[in-house]
Amino acid sequence: MTPVARAAALLATAVIGLAGVPAQAAADGTYAPLKHPQPVTQTDTREVVEFFWYGCSHSQALEQPLEDWIAKQPKDVVLRRIPVVWSGAPDQDVERAHARLYYTLERLGQVDRLQLAVFQAVRDQGADLTTEDAAAQWAEQHQVDRGRFAAAYESPEVAQEVDRAPQEMARYEVNEIPAAIVQGANQTTPSRAGGAEQMVPVVDQLVSQLSTQSQKHQVPMKSGLPPK
């Protein structure tokens, strides 16, 4: 193989690795491809990235069905959440505060336990969790150590994640929330799927396609033993 051909082959392999499934629009319009597919965070996984905001009713409507779905998936299917921060939007300060709360809970390993509870506090109970004191008091009421919460909330790592949130939205081409991107390639939203709850069957379809695609391209391993 010539150097040029080898480089072309490696490039093709890299592109396949970004998505794992062809990035193309659904015939029924329930999902659309990203113009610039993104790599998954972990190799050998089927990744779903959810963009949300605690103040968004559609994000809240998606959360329970999405949690129920991911609980039934095999270990190679992973859900990664990213809170939205719309740069320059009227709610930007609130979004940044909510993102800081999310990344604090993530750093403490409390997201799976408390994600729905935060939505209920903000959306159903009208709780203002945009200050450290209010967020820490709420977390303490939900059995989170206040000292550990404060340390995580004030950590540079959490601050960096919050600052990175607008860049992540741009990278994944998010202009509607909630949004779910499967394997960095195809995105579905409420307007495409027909509602927040209807996003889950679309995500399930795309993840299933990844499994089928992988099986089609699987190369049997050679044992090294002579044929019998």
matplotlib code that plots the C-alpha trace (Angstrom):
import matplotlib.pyplot as plt

x = [0.0, 1.4, 1.8, -1.1, -3.4, -2.4, -3.2, -6.6, -7.4, -6.4, -8.6, -11.5, -11.1, -11.0, -14.2, -16.0, -14.7, -16.3, -19.8, -20.0, -23.2, -23.8, -24.7, -27.7, -31.2, -34.0, -36.6, -39.3, -37.2, -36.9, -33.2, -30.6, -26.8, -24.3, -22.4, -19.2, -19.4, -17.7, -15.6, -17.0, -15.5, -14.7, -13.8, -15.8, -19.0, -22.2, -22.6, -25.7, -25.0, -28.0, -28.1, -30.5, -31.4, -33.0, -35.3, -36.7, -40.0, -39.1, -35.8, -37.7, -40.2, -37.4, -35.5, -37.6, -38.1, -34.4, -33.4, -35.7, -34.3, -30.6, -31.2, -32.2, -29.2, -26.0, -22.9, -21.4, -24.3, -23.4, -25.3, -23.3, -25.1, -24.1, -26.0, -26.7, -25.4, -26.6, -24.0, -25.7, -29.1, -31.3, -31.2, -27.4, -26.6, -29.3, -28.0, -24.5, -25.6, -27.6, -24.6, -22.4, -24.9, -25.0, -21.2, -20.9, -23.3, -21.4, -18.1, -19.6, -21.1, -24.7, -26.2, -27.9, -29.5, -30.5, -31.0, -34.8, -34.9, -33.2, -35.7, -38.6, -37.1, -36.6, -39.6, -42.3, -41.4, -40.0, -36.7, -34.0, -30.8, -28.7, -26.5, -24.0, -25.8, -29.2, -27.7, -25.7, -28.7, -30.8, -28.1, -27.7, -31.4, -30.8, -28.1, -25.1, -22.3, -22.3, -18.5, -17.9, -20.5, -18.9, -15.4, -16.7, -18.8, -15.9, -13.3, -11.5, -12.5, -16.2, -15.6, -13.8, -16.7, -19.2, -17.0, -16.7, -20.5, -21.2, -18.3, -19.8, -23.2, -21.4, -19.4, -22.5, -24.5, -27.2, -29.9, -32.8, -33.2, -33.3, -31.1, -29.7, -26.7, -26.0, -22.3, -21.4, -23.2, -27.0, -29.1, -32.8, -34.8, -38.5, -39.4, -37.9, -39.2, -42.6, -42.1, -39.5, -40.8, -40.7, -37.0, -36.3, -37.6, -35.4, -32.4, -33.1, -33.3, -30.0, -28.3, -29.7, -28.3, -24.9, -25.1, -26.1, -23.5, -20.8, -21.9, -21.8, -18.2, -16.9, -14.0, -13.7, -10.5, -8.0, -7.1, -3.7, -4.4, -4.3, -7.6, -8.9]
y = [0.0, 3.4, 6.1, 8.1, 5.1, 4.2, 7.7, 7.6, 4.3, 5.6, 8.7, 6.6, 4.5, 7.6, 9.0, 5.7, 5.7, 9.1, 8.0, 4.2, 4.7, 6.7, 10.3, 10.8, 12.4, 10.1, 9.5, 10.7, 13.6, 12.4, 13.0, 14.8, 14.4, 16.8, 18.8, 18.0, 14.6, 14.5, 11.7, 9.7, 10.2, 6.5, 3.9, 0.8, 2.5, 3.6, 7.2, 9.3, 13.0, 14.8, 18.6, 20.0, 22.9, 22.6, 25.5, 23.9, 22.0, 19.9, 18.9, 17.8, 15.8, 13.9, 13.1, 10.2, 8.4, 8.7, 7.4, 4.5, 3.7, 3.9, 1.7, -1.1, -0.8, -2.9, -1.5, -0.3, 2.2, 5.3, 8.5, 11.8, 14.9, 18.5, 21.5, 24.3, 27.8, 30.1, 32.9, 36.3, 34.9, 36.7, 33.5, 33.1, 33.8, 31.3, 28.7, 29.2, 28.7, 25.6, 24.3, 24.9, 22.9, 20.1, 19.8, 20.0, 17.0, 15.2, 15.7, 14.3, 11.3, 12.4, 13.0, 9.7, 10.0, 13.7, 14.7, 14.3, 15.9, 19.1, 19.3, 18.9, 21.6, 24.1, 23.4, 22.2, 23.8, 27.1, 26.8, 29.3, 27.3, 29.9, 30.8, 28.7, 29.0, 28.0, 25.2, 23.9, 24.1, 22.1, 19.5, 19.1, 18.5, 15.6, 14.0, 15.6, 16.7, 20.5, 20.8, 18.4, 20.3, 23.6, 22.3, 20.9, 24.0, 26.3, 24.0, 25.2, 22.0, 22.8, 26.4, 25.1, 22.8, 25.7, 27.9, 25.1, 24.6, 27.1, 25.6, 22.2, 23.5, 24.9, 21.7, 19.6, 22.1, 22.5, 25.1, 23.5, 21.8, 19.2, 17.6, 14.1, 13.2, 9.6, 8.6, 12.2, 11.8, 12.2, 14.6, 14.5, 17.2, 17.6, 19.4, 16.6, 13.7, 15.1, 15.8, 15.4, 11.9, 10.8, 11.5, 8.2, 5.8, 7.8, 7.5, 3.8, 3.3, 5.0, 3.1, -0.2, 0.8, 1.2, -2.4, -3.7, -1.7, -3.1, -6.6, -6.1, -4.8, -7.3, -9.4, -12.9, -13.3, -15.8, -18.4, -19.1, -22.9, -25.0, -26.0, -29.4]
z = [0.0, -0.9, 1.7, 0.2, 0.1, 3.7, 4.9, 3.1, 4.8, 8.2, 7.7, 6.7, 9.8, 12.0, 10.4, 11.1, 14.6, 15.3, 14.7, 14.2, 12.2, 9.0, 9.8, 7.7, 8.2, 9.2, 6.5, 8.9, 10.1, 13.7, 13.8, 11.7, 11.3, 12.7, 10.1, 12.0, 13.9, 17.2, 18.8, 21.7, 25.1, 25.7, 23.1, 22.8, 24.0, 22.5, 23.8, 24.2, 25.1, 26.6, 26.7, 29.3, 31.6, 35.0, 34.2, 31.0, 31.2, 28.1, 29.7, 32.8, 30.7, 29.0, 32.2, 33.7, 30.4, 29.5, 33.0, 32.6, 29.2, 30.2, 33.2, 30.8, 28.5, 28.5, 30.0, 26.7, 26.4, 28.3, 29.0, 29.3, 30.4, 29.6, 31.0, 28.6, 28.8, 26.0, 25.7, 25.8, 26.6, 29.2, 31.4, 31.0, 34.7, 35.9, 33.4, 34.6, 38.2, 37.3, 35.4, 38.4, 40.6, 38.1, 37.8, 41.6, 41.9, 39.2, 41.0, 44.1, 42.3, 43.1, 39.7, 39.2, 42.6, 42.5, 38.9, 39.0, 42.4, 41.1, 38.3, 40.8, 43.1, 40.3, 38.1, 40.5, 43.8, 42.4, 44.3, 43.5, 43.5, 41.8, 44.8, 46.6, 50.0, 48.5, 46.5, 49.5, 51.8, 49.3, 48.9, 52.6, 52.9, 50.4, 52.5, 50.8, 53.2, 53.1, 53.4, 50.5, 48.5, 49.1, 48.2, 44.9, 44.1, 44.6, 42.8, 39.7, 38.0, 38.3, 37.2, 34.1, 33.2, 33.5, 31.3, 28.7, 28.5, 25.7, 23.7, 24.0, 22.7, 19.7, 19.2, 19.2, 17.1, 19.8, 19.1, 20.9, 24.3, 25.3, 22.7, 22.5, 20.3, 19.6, 19.0, 18.1, 14.8, 14.9, 17.0, 18.0, 19.7, 20.8, 17.5, 15.4, 17.5, 18.2, 21.9, 24.6, 25.6, 22.0, 21.8, 23.7, 21.0, 18.5, 20.7, 21.1, 17.4, 16.8, 19.5, 18.1, 14.7, 16.2, 17.6, 14.1, 12.4, 14.7, 14.1, 10.3, 10.5, 13.1, 11.8, 13.3, 15.4, 14.1, 16.7, 15.2, 15.3, 12.1, 10.6, 11.7]

ax = plt.figure().add_subplot(projection="3d")
ax.plot(x, y, z, "-o")
ax.set_aspect("equal")
plt.show()
